[in-house]
């Protein structure tokens, strides 16, 4: 960071964390990716990569959690490209 201060994020962990004992590294990476995206530190594409999820799957997860998807024109173009690659457009 330019000012020498560390970045701080807040993790909002799902309630199910209390119910399961096998919250593994992938679960932690997914939650960190969600927090970084929600707090606008990383892009949607980067968050999906960190979480090891396809971008559409990650978008569904955000939607299920009531998190607004904010992205720019470049990310929109990436989404369109992904849809074209899959012959969905």
N, CA, C and O atoms as a CHARMM CRD file, in Angstrom:
* protein
*
  356
    1    1 UNK  N      0.82700  -1.17100   0.00000 PROA 1      0.00000
    2    1 UNK  CA     0.00000   0.00000   0.00000 PROA 1      0.00000
    3    1 UNK  C      0.87800   1.24300   0.00000 PROA 1      0.00000
    4    1 UNK  O      1.96300   1.24500   0.58100 PROA 1      0.00000
    5    2 UNK  N      0.42200   2.26400  -0.63100 PROA 2      0.00000
    6    2 UNK  CA     1.21900   3.46700  -0.79400 PROA 2      0.00000
    7    2 UNK  C      1.52000   4.16200   0.52600 PROA 2      0.00000
    8    2 UNK  O      2.61300   4.69800   0.70800 PROA 2      0.00000
    9    3 UNK  N      0.56900   4.15800   1.44400 PROA 3      0.00000
   10    3 UNK  CA     0.77200   4.85900   2.69900 PROA 3      0.00000
   11    3 UNK  C      1.43400   3.99600   3.76300 PROA 3      0.00000
   12    3 UNK  O      1.61200   4.45000   4.89300 PROA 3      0.00000
   13    4 UNK  N      1.80000   2.77800   3.43400 PROA 4      0.00000
   14    4 UNK  CA     2.48600   1.90400   4.37000 PROA 4      0.00000
   15    4 UNK  C      1.57300   1.19600   5.34700 PROA 4      0.00000
   16    4 UNK  O      2.04700   0.40700   6.16500 PROA 4      0.00000
   17    5 UNK  N      0.27700   1.45500   5.28500 PROA 5      0.00000
   18    5 UNK  CA    -0.67500   0.81000   6.18600 PROA 5      0.00000
   19    5 UNK  C     -1.13500  -0.50900   5.58100 PROA 5      0.00000
   20    5 UNK  O     -1.35900  -0.59700   4.37400 PROA 5      0.00000
   21    6 UNK  N     -1.27500  -1.52400   6.40500 PROA 6      0.00000
   22    6 UNK  CA    -1.75900  -2.80000   5.87800 PROA 6      0.00000
   23    6 UNK  C     -3.23900  -2.71200   5.51500 PROA 6      0.00000
   24    6 UNK  O     -3.99100  -1.93400   6.10300 PROA 6      0.00000
   25    7 UNK  N     -3.64300  -3.52300   4.53900 PROA 7      0.00000
   26    7 UNK  CA    -5.04800  -3.59700   4.15200 PROA 7      0.00000
   27    7 UNK  C     -5.80300  -4.38900   5.21100 PROA 7      0.00000
   28    7 UNK  O     -5.30700  -5.39800   5.71300 PROA 7      0.00000
   29    8 UNK  N     -6.97400  -3.94000   5.54100 PROA 8      0.00000
   30    8 UNK  CA    -7.82000  -4.66200   6.48100 PROA 8      0.00000
   31    8 UNK  C     -9.10000  -5.08000   5.78000 PROA 8      0.00000
   32    8 UNK  O     -9.69900  -4.30800   5.03200 PROA 8      0.00000
   33    9 UNK  N     -9.51100  -6.32400   6.03800 PROA 9      0.00000
   34    9 UNK  CA   -10.78000  -6.80200   5.51600 PROA 9      0.00000
   35    9 UNK  C    -11.57300  -7.40500   6.65900 PROA 9      0.00000
   36    9 UNK  O    -11.01800  -7.81400   7.67900 PROA 9      0.00000
   37   10 UNK  N    -12.86400  -7.45200   6.47000 PROA 10     0.00000
   38   10 UNK  CA   -13.75600  -8.07100   7.44100 PROA 10     0.00000
   39   10 UNK  C    -14.35500  -9.30800   6.79600 PROA 10     0.00000
   40   10 UNK  O    -14.88500  -9.24000   5.68700 PROA 10     0.00000
   41   11 UNK  N    -14.27200 -10.44200   7.48700 PROA 11     0.00000
   42   11 UNK  CA   -14.87200 -11.67600   6.98500 PROA 11     0.00000
   43   11 UNK  C    -16.20500 -11.89200   7.66800 PROA 11     0.00000
   44   11 UNK  O    -16.29100 -11.89600   8.89600 PROA 11     0.00000
   45   12 UNK  N    -17.24700 -12.07300   6.86400 PROA 12     0.00000
   46   12 UNK  CA   -18.56100 -12.43700   7.37000 PROA 12     0.00000
   47   12 UNK  C    -18.75100 -13.91300   7.07400 PROA 12     0.00000
   48   12 UNK  O    -19.16800 -14.28200   5.97600 PROA 12     0.00000
   49   13 UNK  N    -18.45300 -14.74900   8.03600 PROA 13     0.00000
   50   13 UNK  CA   -18.48900 -16.18900   7.82800 PROA 13     0.00000
   51   13 UNK  C    -19.91200 -16.71400   7.92400 PROA 13     0.00000
   52   13 UNK  O    -20.70700 -16.23400   8.73100 PROA 13     0.00000
   53   14 UNK  N    -20.22800 -17.70400   7.09400 PROA 14     0.00000
   54   14 UNK  CA   -21.59000 -18.25600   7.11700 PROA 14     0.00000
   55   14 UNK  C    -21.89500 -18.96800   8.42800 PROA 14     0.00000
   56   14 UNK  O    -20.99700 -19.49000   9.08800 PROA 14     0.00000
   57   15 UNK  N    -23.17700 -18.98200   8.80000 PROA 15     0.00000
   58   15 UNK  CA   -23.60300 -19.63500  10.03800 PROA 15     0.00000
   59   15 UNK  C    -23.23800 -21.11100  10.05900 PROA 15     0.00000
   60   15 UNK  O    -23.00200 -21.68000  11.12500 PROA 15     0.00000
   61   16 UNK  N    -23.19300 -21.72600   8.90000 PROA 16     0.00000
   62   16 UNK  CA   -22.92200 -23.16100   8.84300 PROA 16     0.00000
   63   16 UNK  C    -21.52900 -23.51500   9.35500 PROA 16     0.00000
   64   16 UNK  O    -21.24700 -24.68200   9.62600 PROA 16     0.00000
   65   17 UNK  N    -20.66100 -22.52100   9.48900 PROA 17     0.00000
   66   17 UNK  CA   -19.32100 -22.76800  10.01000 PROA 17     0.00000
   67   17 UNK  C    -19.38800 -23.39500  11.40100 PROA 17     0.00000
   68   17 UNK  O    -18.55500 -24.23400  11.74300 PROA 17     0.00000
   69   18 UNK  N    -20.35500 -23.00200  12.18800 PROA 18     0.00000
   70   18 UNK  CA   -20.53000 -23.56400  13.53200 PROA 18     0.00000
   71   18 UNK  C    -21.02800 -24.99900  13.48800 PROA 18     0.00000
   72   18 UNK  O    -20.87600 -25.74200  14.45700 PROA 18     0.00000
   73   19 UNK  N    -21.62000 -25.39000  12.37300 PROA 19     0.00000
   74   19 UNK  CA   -22.24400 -26.69900  12.27000 PROA 19     0.00000
   75   19 UNK  C    -21.33200 -27.75600  11.66000 PROA 19     0.00000
   76   19 UNK  O    -21.62300 -28.94900  11.74200 PROA 19     0.00000
   77   20 UNK  N    -20.23900 -27.32900  11.05400 PROA 20     0.00000
   78   20 UNK  CA   -19.36300 -28.29900  10.40400 PROA 20     0.00000
   79   20 UNK  C    -17.95500 -28.19100  10.96800 PROA 20     0.00000
   80   20 UNK  O    -17.49900 -27.10700  11.33200 PROA 20     0.00000
   81   21 UNK  N    -17.28900 -29.30200  11.03500 PROA 21     0.00000
   82   21 UNK  CA   -15.94000 -29.31800  11.55000 PROA 21     0.00000
   83   21 UNK  C    -14.88800 -29.39200  10.47000 PROA 21     0.00000
   84   21 UNK  O    -13.69200 -29.40500  10.76200 PROA 21     0.00000
   85   22 UNK  N    -15.31400 -29.44000   9.23900 PROA 22     0.00000
   86   22 UNK  CA   -14.35200 -29.62300   8.15500 PROA 22     0.00000
   87   22 UNK  C    -14.25900 -28.40300   7.24300 PROA 22     0.00000
   88   22 UNK  O    -14.24700 -28.53900   6.01900 PROA 22     0.00000
   89   23 UNK  N    -14.19400 -27.22800   7.82800 PROA 23     0.00000
   90   23 UNK  CA   -14.01900 -25.97600   7.08100 PROA 23     0.00000
   91   23 UNK  C    -12.56300 -25.95400   6.63700 PROA 23     0.00000
   92   23 UNK  O    -11.67300 -25.65600   7.43300 PROA 23     0.00000
   93   24 UNK  N    -12.31700 -26.27100   5.36300 PROA 24     0.00000
   94   24 UNK  CA   -10.94900 -26.48800   4.88700 PROA 24     0.00000
   95   24 UNK  C    -10.35800 -25.24500   4.21200 PROA 24     0.00000
   96   24 UNK  O    -10.96900 -24.17600   4.19600 PROA 24     0.00000
   97   25 UNK  N     -9.16700 -25.41400   3.66300 PROA 25     0.00000
   98   25 UNK  CA    -8.45400 -24.31100   3.03600 PROA 25     0.00000
   99   25 UNK  C     -9.26100 -23.69900   1.89300 PROA 25     0.00000
  100   25 UNK  O     -9.27600 -22.47700   1.74100 PROA 25     0.00000
  101   26 UNK  N     -9.92700 -24.51700   1.09100 PROA 26     0.00000
  102   26 UNK  CA   -10.74300 -23.99700  -0.01000 PROA 26     0.00000
  103   26 UNK  C    -11.89000 -23.14000   0.50100 PROA 26     0.00000
  104   26 UNK  O    -12.23300 -22.12600  -0.10600 PROA 26     0.00000
  105   27 UNK  N    -12.48500 -23.55000   1.62200 PROA 27     0.00000
  106   27 UNK  CA   -13.56400 -22.75600   2.21800 PROA 27     0.00000
  107   27 UNK  C    -13.03400 -21.38800   2.66300 PROA 27     0.00000
  108   27 UNK  O    -13.67300 -20.35900   2.44400 PROA 27     0.00000
  109   28 UNK  N    -11.85300 -21.39700   3.29200 PROA 28     0.00000
  110   28 UNK  CA   -11.25700 -20.13100   3.73900 PROA 28     0.00000
  111   28 UNK  C    -10.93300 -19.23200   2.55500 PROA 28     0.00000
  112   28 UNK  O    -11.19800 -18.03100   2.60100 PROA 28     0.00000
  113   29 UNK  N    -10.36300 -19.79600   1.49600 PROA 29     0.00000
  114   29 UNK  CA   -10.04100 -19.00000   0.31000 PROA 29     0.00000
  115   29 UNK  C    -11.29700 -18.40700  -0.31500 PROA 29     0.00000
  116   29 UNK  O    -11.29400 -17.26100  -0.76300 PROA 29     0.00000
  117   30 UNK  N    -12.37400 -19.19500  -0.34400 PROA 30     0.00000
  118   30 UNK  CA   -13.64100 -18.69100  -0.88600 PROA 30     0.00000
  119   30 UNK  C    -14.15100 -17.51700  -0.05100 PROA 30     0.00000
  120   30 UNK  O    -14.57500 -16.50200  -0.60300 PROA 30     0.00000
  121   31 UNK  N    -14.11000 -17.64900   1.26600 PROA 31     0.00000
  122   31 UNK  CA   -14.60000 -16.57700   2.13500 PROA 31     0.00000
  123   31 UNK  C    -13.73400 -15.32500   2.03300 PROA 31     0.00000
  124   31 UNK  O    -14.25000 -14.20800   2.06900 PROA 31     0.00000
  125   32 UNK  N    -12.42200 -15.50700   1.90500 PROA 32     0.00000
  126   32 UNK  CA   -11.52400 -14.36300   1.73700 PROA 32     0.00000
  127   32 UNK  C    -11.80500 -13.68500   0.40000 PROA 32     0.00000
  128   32 UNK  O    -11.84600 -12.45600   0.32900 PROA 32     0.00000
  129   33 UNK  N    -11.99800 -14.46700  -0.65800 PROA 33     0.00000
  130   33 UNK  CA   -12.30800 -13.90600  -1.97500 PROA 33     0.00000
  131   33 UNK  C    -13.60900 -13.11400  -1.93900 PROA 33     0.00000
  132   33 UNK  O    -13.69700 -12.03000  -2.51600 PROA 33     0.00000
  133   34 UNK  N    -14.60900 -13.64900  -1.26700 PROA 34     0.00000
  134   34 UNK  CA   -15.89200 -12.94400  -1.14500 PROA 34     0.00000
  135   34 UNK  C    -15.69100 -11.61400  -0.43200 PROA 34     0.00000
  136   34 UNK  O    -16.18400 -10.58300  -0.88900 PROA 34     0.00000
  137   35 UNK  N    -14.97100 -11.63400   0.68300 PROA 35     0.00000
  138   35 UNK  CA   -14.74700 -10.41500   1.45500 PROA 35     0.00000
  139   35 UNK  C    -13.96600  -9.37900   0.64500 PROA 35     0.00000
  140   35 UNK  O    -14.32400  -8.20100   0.63200 PROA 35     0.00000
  141   36 UNK  N    -12.90400  -9.81500  -0.02800 PROA 36     0.00000
  142   36 UNK  CA   -12.11000  -8.88600  -0.83100 PROA 36     0.00000
  143   36 UNK  C    -12.93100  -8.27800  -1.95300 PROA 36     0.00000
  144   36 UNK  O    -12.81600  -7.08500  -2.23500 PROA 36     0.00000
  145   37 UNK  N    -13.76900  -9.10100  -2.60200 PROA 37     0.00000
  146   37 UNK  CA   -14.62100  -8.59000  -3.66600 PROA 37     0.00000
  147   37 UNK  C    -15.67400  -7.63200  -3.11100 PROA 37     0.00000
  148   37 UNK  O    -15.85900  -6.53100  -3.63000 PROA 37     0.00000
  149   38 UNK  N    -16.34900  -8.05300  -2.07000 PROA 38     0.00000
  150   38 UNK  CA   -17.42700  -7.23500  -1.49800 PROA 38     0.00000
  151   38 UNK  C    -16.91200  -5.87500  -1.03400 PROA 38     0.00000
  152   38 UNK  O    -17.62100  -4.87200  -1.12100 PROA 38     0.00000
  153   39 UNK  N    -15.68400  -5.85000  -0.54300 PROA 39     0.00000
  154   39 UNK  CA   -15.10300  -4.60800  -0.04600 PROA 39     0.00000
  155   39 UNK  C    -14.30400  -3.86900  -1.13700 PROA 39     0.00000
  156   39 UNK  O    -13.55900  -2.92900  -0.86000 PROA 39     0.00000
  157   40 UNK  N    -14.48900  -4.33200  -2.39100 PROA 40     0.00000
  158   40 UNK  CA   -13.95500  -3.69100  -3.59600 PROA 40     0.00000
  159   40 UNK  C    -12.43200  -3.59800  -3.62000 PROA 40     0.00000
  160   40 UNK  O    -11.87000  -2.60600  -4.08400 PROA 40     0.00000
  161   41 UNK  N    -11.77200  -4.63900  -3.11700 PROA 41     0.00000
  162   41 UNK  CA   -10.31300  -4.70200  -3.17700 PROA 41     0.00000
  163   41 UNK  C     -9.84300  -5.46700  -4.41100 PROA 41     0.00000
  164   41 UNK  O     -8.71700  -5.27100  -4.86700 PROA 41     0.00000
  165   42 UNK  N    -10.70100  -6.34300  -4.95900 PROA 42     0.00000
  166   42 UNK  CA   -10.34700  -7.13200  -6.13600 PROA 42     0.00000
  167   42 UNK  C    -11.55200  -7.22400  -7.06700 PROA 42     0.00000
  168   42 UNK  O    -12.68800  -6.95600  -6.67600 PROA 42     0.00000
  169   43 UNK  N    -11.27600  -7.60300  -8.29000 PROA 43     0.00000
  170   43 UNK  CA   -12.33300  -7.73500  -9.30500 PROA 43     0.00000
  171   43 UNK  C    -13.09200  -9.05300  -9.13400 PROA 43     0.00000
  172   43 UNK  O    -12.66700  -9.95300  -8.40900 PROA 43     0.00000
  173   44 UNK  N    -14.20300  -9.13100  -9.81200 PROA 44     0.00000
  174   44 UNK  CA   -15.00700 -10.34900  -9.82100 PROA 44     0.00000
  175   44 UNK  C    -14.20400 -11.51300 -10.39500 PROA 44     0.00000
  176   44 UNK  O    -14.22900 -12.62000  -9.85500 PROA 44     0.00000
  177   45 UNK  N    -13.49300 -11.25800 -11.49000 PROA 45     0.00000
  178   45 UNK  CA   -12.69100 -12.31300 -12.11300 PROA 45     0.00000
  179   45 UNK  C    -11.60700 -12.81200 -11.16600 PROA 45     0.00000
  180   45 UNK  O    -11.39000 -14.01700 -11.04500 PROA 45     0.00000
  181   46 UNK  N    -10.93300 -11.89300 -10.50000 PROA 46     0.00000
  182   46 UNK  CA    -9.86500 -12.27600  -9.56100 PROA 46     0.00000
  183   46 UNK  C    -10.44800 -13.04800  -8.38800 PROA 46     0.00000
  184   46 UNK  O     -9.86600 -14.04100  -7.95300 PROA 46     0.00000
  185   47 UNK  N    -11.57500 -12.61100  -7.87700 PROA 47     0.00000
  186   47 UNK  CA   -12.20700 -13.30400  -6.74900 PROA 47     0.00000
  187   47 UNK  C    -12.59000 -14.72900  -7.12700 PROA 47     0.00000
  188   47 UNK  O    -12.42000 -15.65400  -6.33300 PROA 47     0.00000
  189   48 UNK  N    -13.10600 -14.90400  -8.34200 PROA 48     0.00000
  190   48 UNK  CA   -13.48300 -16.25700  -8.75900 PROA 48     0.00000
  191   48 UNK  C    -12.25600 -17.14700  -8.88400 PROA 48     0.00000
  192   48 UNK  O    -12.32600 -18.33900  -8.58700 PROA 48     0.00000
  193   49 UNK  N    -11.12900 -16.58200  -9.32000 PROA 49     0.00000
  194   49 UNK  CA    -9.89300 -17.35900  -9.40900 PROA 49     0.00000
  195   49 UNK  C     -9.38400 -17.75400  -8.02400 PROA 49     0.00000
  196   49 UNK  O     -8.98600 -18.89900  -7.81000 PROA 49     0.00000
  197   50 UNK  N     -9.39600 -16.81200  -7.09000 PROA 50     0.00000
  198   50 UNK  CA    -8.94300 -17.10500  -5.72700 PROA 50     0.00000
  199   50 UNK  C     -9.78500 -18.21400  -5.11500 PROA 50     0.00000
  200   50 UNK  O     -9.26700 -19.09200  -4.42500 PROA 50     0.00000
  201   51 UNK  N    -11.07700 -18.16600  -5.37200 PROA 51     0.00000
  202   51 UNK  CA   -11.98800 -19.15200  -4.79200 PROA 51     0.00000
  203   51 UNK  C    -12.01100 -20.46900  -5.55900 PROA 51     0.00000
  204   51 UNK  O    -12.68700 -21.41400  -5.15200 PROA 51     0.00000
  205   52 UNK  N    -11.27900 -20.53500  -6.66300 PROA 52     0.00000
  206   52 UNK  CA   -11.24500 -21.72800  -7.52900 PROA 52     0.00000
  207   52 UNK  C    -12.63300 -22.10500  -8.04200 PROA 52     0.00000
  208   52 UNK  O    -12.98200 -23.28200  -8.12900 PROA 52     0.00000
  209   53 UNK  N    -13.40800 -21.08500  -8.37700 PROA 53     0.00000
  210   53 UNK  CA   -14.75500 -21.28800  -8.89100 PROA 53     0.00000
  211   53 UNK  C    -14.85700 -20.64500 -10.26600 PROA 53     0.00000
  212   53 UNK  O    -14.19400 -19.64700 -10.54600 PROA 53     0.00000
  213   54 UNK  N    -15.69300 -21.22500 -11.11700 PROA 54     0.00000
  214   54 UNK  CA   -16.02100 -20.57200 -12.38300 PROA 54     0.00000
  215   54 UNK  C    -16.70600 -19.24800 -12.05100 PROA 54     0.00000
  216   54 UNK  O    -17.39100 -19.13100 -11.03500 PROA 54     0.00000
  217   55 UNK  N    -16.51800 -18.26900 -12.90400 PROA 55     0.00000
  218   55 UNK  CA   -17.04000 -16.93800 -12.61700 PROA 55     0.00000
  219   55 UNK  C    -18.56000 -16.93000 -12.43400 PROA 55     0.00000
  220   55 UNK  O    -19.07700 -16.22300 -11.56900 PROA 55     0.00000
  221   56 UNK  N    -19.26900 -17.70700 -13.24200 PROA 56     0.00000
  222   56 UNK  CA   -20.73200 -17.75100 -13.11400 PROA 56     0.00000
  223   56 UNK  C    -21.14600 -18.40900 -11.79500 PROA 56     0.00000
  224   56 UNK  O    -22.10800 -17.98500 -11.15400 PROA 56     0.00000
  225   57 UNK  N    -20.41800 -19.43700 -11.40300 PROA 57     0.00000
  226   57 UNK  CA   -20.68700 -20.11100 -10.13300 PROA 57     0.00000
  227   57 UNK  C    -20.42600 -19.15000  -8.96900 PROA 57     0.00000
  228   57 UNK  O    -21.18700 -19.11900  -8.00200 PROA 57     0.00000
  229   58 UNK  N    -19.35500 -18.37200  -9.06700 PROA 58     0.00000
  230   58 UNK  CA   -19.03700 -17.39700  -8.02400 PROA 58     0.00000
  231   58 UNK  C    -20.10800 -16.31100  -7.96200 PROA 58     0.00000
  232   58 UNK  O    -20.49700 -15.88300  -6.87600 PROA 58     0.00000
  233   59 UNK  N    -20.58500 -15.86500  -9.12600 PROA 59     0.00000
  234   59 UNK  CA   -21.65700 -14.87700  -9.15700 PROA 59     0.00000
  235   59 UNK  C    -22.91800 -15.41500  -8.48200 PROA 59     0.00000
  236   59 UNK  O    -23.59900 -14.68200  -7.76600 PROA 59     0.00000
  237   60 UNK  N    -23.22800 -16.68100  -8.70600 PROA 60     0.00000
  238   60 UNK  CA   -24.39600 -17.29800  -8.06700 PROA 60     0.00000
  239   60 UNK  C    -24.21600 -17.31400  -6.55400 PROA 60     0.00000
  240   60 UNK  O    -25.15700 -17.02200  -5.81700 PROA 60     0.00000
  241   61 UNK  N    -23.01200 -17.65300  -6.08200 PROA 61     0.00000
  242   61 UNK  CA   -22.73200 -17.65600  -4.65600 PROA 61     0.00000
  243   61 UNK  C    -22.93500 -16.26600  -4.06500 PROA 61     0.00000
  244   61 UNK  O    -23.53600 -16.12200  -3.00100 PROA 61     0.00000
  245   62 UNK  N    -22.43700 -15.25000  -4.74900 PROA 62     0.00000
  246   62 UNK  CA   -22.63600 -13.87600  -4.27200 PROA 62     0.00000
  247   62 UNK  C    -24.11900 -13.53700  -4.21300 PROA 62     0.00000
  248   62 UNK  O    -24.59200 -12.94600  -3.24300 PROA 62     0.00000
  249   63 UNK  N    -24.84000 -13.91500  -5.25200 PROA 63     0.00000
  250   63 UNK  CA   -26.27300 -13.65900  -5.29500 PROA 63     0.00000
  251   63 UNK  C    -27.00500 -14.36000  -4.15200 PROA 63     0.00000
  252   63 UNK  O    -27.88200 -13.77800  -3.51300 PROA 63     0.00000
  253   64 UNK  N    -26.63300 -15.61300  -3.90400 PROA 64     0.00000
  254   64 UNK  CA   -27.25300 -16.37200  -2.81100 PROA 64     0.00000
  255   64 UNK  C    -27.02900 -15.70000  -1.46200 PROA 64     0.00000
  256   64 UNK  O    -27.84600 -15.83200  -0.55100 PROA 64     0.00000
  257   65 UNK  N    -25.92600 -14.98400  -1.34000 PROA 65     0.00000
  258   65 UNK  CA   -25.59500 -14.30000  -0.08200 PROA 65     0.00000
  259   65 UNK  C    -26.08200 -12.85800  -0.06100 PROA 65     0.00000
  260   65 UNK  O    -25.85700 -12.13800   0.91200 PROA 65     0.00000
  261   66 UNK  N    -26.75300 -12.43100  -1.13900 PROA 66     0.00000
  262   66 UNK  CA   -27.28500 -11.07300  -1.18200 PROA 66     0.00000
  263   66 UNK  C    -26.22200 -10.01400  -1.39200 PROA 66     0.00000
  264   66 UNK  O    -26.40000  -8.86400  -0.99200 PROA 66     0.00000
  265   67 UNK  N    -25.11900 -10.39400  -2.01800 PROA 67     0.00000
  266   67 UNK  CA   -24.01600  -9.46000  -2.26700 PROA 67     0.00000
  267   67 UNK  C    -24.15600  -8.92200  -3.68400 PROA 67     0.00000
  268   67 UNK  O    -24.24800  -9.69000  -4.64100 PROA 67     0.00000
  269   68 UNK  N    -24.17000  -7.60300  -3.81100 PROA 68     0.00000
  270   68 UNK  CA   -24.29700  -6.97100  -5.12900 PROA 68     0.00000
  271   68 UNK  C    -23.04500  -7.21300  -5.94600 PROA 68     0.00000
  272   68 UNK  O    -21.92400  -7.15600  -5.44000 PROA 68     0.00000
  273   69 UNK  N    -23.26100  -7.48200  -7.20900 PROA 69     0.00000
  274   69 UNK  CA   -22.15200  -7.69900  -8.12400 PROA 69     0.00000
  275   69 UNK  C    -21.85100  -6.38200  -8.80700 PROA 69     0.00000
  276   69 UNK  O    -22.67100  -5.86100  -9.56200 PROA 69     0.00000
  277   70 UNK  N    -20.67700  -5.84800  -8.54000 PROA 70     0.00000
  278   70 UNK  CA   -20.23200  -4.61000  -9.15900 PROA 70     0.00000
  279   70 UNK  C    -19.03200  -4.94500 -10.04100 PROA 70     0.00000
  280   70 UNK  O    -18.04600  -5.52700  -9.59000 PROA 70     0.00000
  281   71 UNK  N    -19.14100  -4.57100 -11.27500 PROA 71     0.00000
  282   71 UNK  CA   -18.00000  -4.77000 -12.16000 PROA 71     0.00000
  283   71 UNK  C    -17.99400  -3.72900 -13.25200 PROA 71     0.00000
  284   71 UNK  O    -19.00300  -3.07800 -13.52600 PROA 71     0.00000
  285   72 UNK  N    -16.83200  -3.58400 -13.87400 PROA 72     0.00000
  286   72 UNK  CA   -16.65400  -2.54600 -14.87500 PROA 72     0.00000
  287   72 UNK  C    -16.82900  -3.09700 -16.28800 PROA 72     0.00000
  288   72 UNK  O    -17.15000  -4.27000 -16.47500 PROA 72     0.00000
  289   73 UNK  N    -16.61600  -2.24700 -17.26200 PROA 73     0.00000
  290   73 UNK  CA   -16.80700  -2.61400 -18.65900 PROA 73     0.00000
  291   73 UNK  C    -15.87100  -3.76400 -19.04400 PROA 73     0.00000
  292   73 UNK  O    -16.27700  -4.67600 -19.76300 PROA 73     0.00000
  293   74 UNK  N    -14.62500  -3.72500 -18.57000 PROA 74     0.00000
  294   74 UNK  CA   -13.67600  -4.79100 -18.89600 PROA 74     0.00000
  295   74 UNK  C    -14.19600  -6.14300 -18.41300 PROA 74     0.00000
  296   74 UNK  O    -14.09900  -7.13800 -19.13200 PROA 74     0.00000
  297   75 UNK  N    -14.74300  -6.18500 -17.21000 PROA 75     0.00000
  298   75 UNK  CA   -15.28700  -7.43900 -16.68900 PROA 75     0.00000
  299   75 UNK  C    -16.52700  -7.86700 -17.45600 PROA 75     0.00000
  300   75 UNK  O    -16.73600  -9.06200 -17.66100 PROA 75     0.00000
  301   76 UNK  N    -17.34900  -6.92500 -17.88300 PROA 76     0.00000
  302   76 UNK  CA   -18.49500  -7.24400 -18.72000 PROA 76     0.00000
  303   76 UNK  C    -18.02700  -7.88300 -20.02600 PROA 76     0.00000
  304   76 UNK  O    -18.59800  -8.87600 -20.47700 PROA 76     0.00000
  305   77 UNK  N    -16.99900  -7.31600 -20.62000 PROA 77     0.00000
  306   77 UNK  CA   -16.45700  -7.88200 -21.86000 PROA 77     0.00000
  307   77 UNK  C    -15.91600  -9.28800 -21.62500 PROA 77     0.00000
  308   77 UNK  O    -16.07000 -10.15500 -22.48500 PROA 77     0.00000
  309   78 UNK  N    -15.28100  -9.53000 -20.47200 PROA 78     0.00000
  310   78 UNK  CA   -14.79300 -10.87100 -20.13600 PROA 78     0.00000
  311   78 UNK  C    -15.95700 -11.84500 -19.99900 PROA 78     0.00000
  312   78 UNK  O    -15.87800 -12.98400 -20.46000 PROA 78     0.00000
  313   79 UNK  N    -17.03800 -11.39300 -19.36300 PROA 79     0.00000
  314   79 UNK  CA   -18.22300 -12.24500 -19.22300 PROA 79     0.00000
  315   79 UNK  C    -18.78500 -12.61200 -20.59100 PROA 79     0.00000
  316   79 UNK  O    -19.13400 -13.76700 -20.83300 PROA 79     0.00000
  317   80 UNK  N    -18.87300 -11.63500 -21.47900 PROA 80     0.00000
  318   80 UNK  CA   -19.38900 -11.88700 -22.82400 PROA 80     0.00000
  319   80 UNK  C    -18.48900 -12.87800 -23.55100 PROA 80     0.00000
  320   80 UNK  O    -18.97300 -13.77900 -24.23600 PROA 80     0.00000
  321   81 UNK  N    -17.16800 -12.70900 -23.40000 PROA 81     0.00000
  322   81 UNK  CA   -16.22000 -13.63000 -24.02900 PROA 81     0.00000
  323   81 UNK  C    -16.41400 -15.05400 -23.49800 PROA 81     0.00000
  324   81 UNK  O    -16.41300 -16.00800 -24.27500 PROA 81     0.00000
  325   82 UNK  N    -16.58200 -15.20300 -22.17600 PROA 82     0.00000
  326   82 UNK  CA   -16.81200 -16.52800 -21.59300 PROA 82     0.00000
  327   82 UNK  C    -18.09900 -17.15200 -22.13600 PROA 82     0.00000
  328   82 UNK  O    -18.13600 -18.34800 -22.42400 PROA 82     0.00000
  329   83 UNK  N    -19.13800 -16.35200 -22.27400 PROA 83     0.00000
  330   83 UNK  CA   -20.39900 -16.85900 -22.81100 PROA 83     0.00000
  331   83 UNK  C    -20.24700 -17.28900 -24.26400 PROA 83     0.00000
  332   83 UNK  O    -20.80400 -18.30700 -24.67500 PROA 83     0.00000
  333   84 UNK  N    -19.49100 -16.51300 -25.04500 PROA 84     0.00000
  334   84 UNK  CA   -19.25900 -16.86000 -26.44600 PROA 84     0.00000
  335   84 UNK  C    -18.43600 -18.13400 -26.56600 PROA 84     0.00000
  336   84 UNK  O    -18.71900 -18.96500 -27.43000 PROA 84     0.00000
  337   85 UNK  N    -17.42800 -18.30700 -25.72400 PROA 85     0.00000
  338   85 UNK  CA   -16.60300 -19.50800 -25.74500 PROA 85     0.00000
  339   85 UNK  C    -17.46200 -20.73700 -25.48700 PROA 85     0.00000
  340   85 UNK  O    -17.24300 -21.79100 -26.08400 PROA 85     0.00000
  341   86 UNK  N    -18.43000 -20.60100 -24.60700 PROA 86     0.00000
  342   86 UNK  CA   -19.31400 -21.72200 -24.26200 PROA 86     0.00000
  343   86 UNK  C    -20.50500 -21.83000 -25.21700 PROA 86     0.00000
  344   86 UNK  O    -21.39600 -22.65500 -25.01600 PROA 86     0.00000
  345   87 UNK  N    -20.51400 -20.99400 -26.25300 PROA 87     0.00000
  346   87 UNK  CA   -21.59800 -20.96300 -27.23900 PROA 87     0.00000
  347   87 UNK  C    -22.94400 -20.64600 -26.60600 PROA 87     0.00000
  348   87 UNK  O    -23.98000 -21.13700 -27.05500 PROA 87     0.00000
  349   88 UNK  N    -22.92800 -19.82300 -25.55900 PROA 88     0.00000
  350   88 UNK  CA   -24.16700 -19.42200 -24.91800 PROA 88     0.00000
  351   88 UNK  C    -24.70200 -18.12200 -25.51800 PROA 88     0.00000
  352   88 UNK  O    -25.81900 -17.70500 -25.20900 PROA 88     0.00000
  353   89 UNK  N    -23.91100 -17.49200 -26.36500 PROA 89     0.00000
  354   89 UNK  CA   -24.35800 -16.27300 -27.06800 PROA 89     0.00000
  355   89 UNK  C    -24.31800 -16.52600 -28.55000 PROA 89     0.00000
  356   89 UNK  O    -24.65200 -15.64000 -29.33600 PROA 89     0.00000
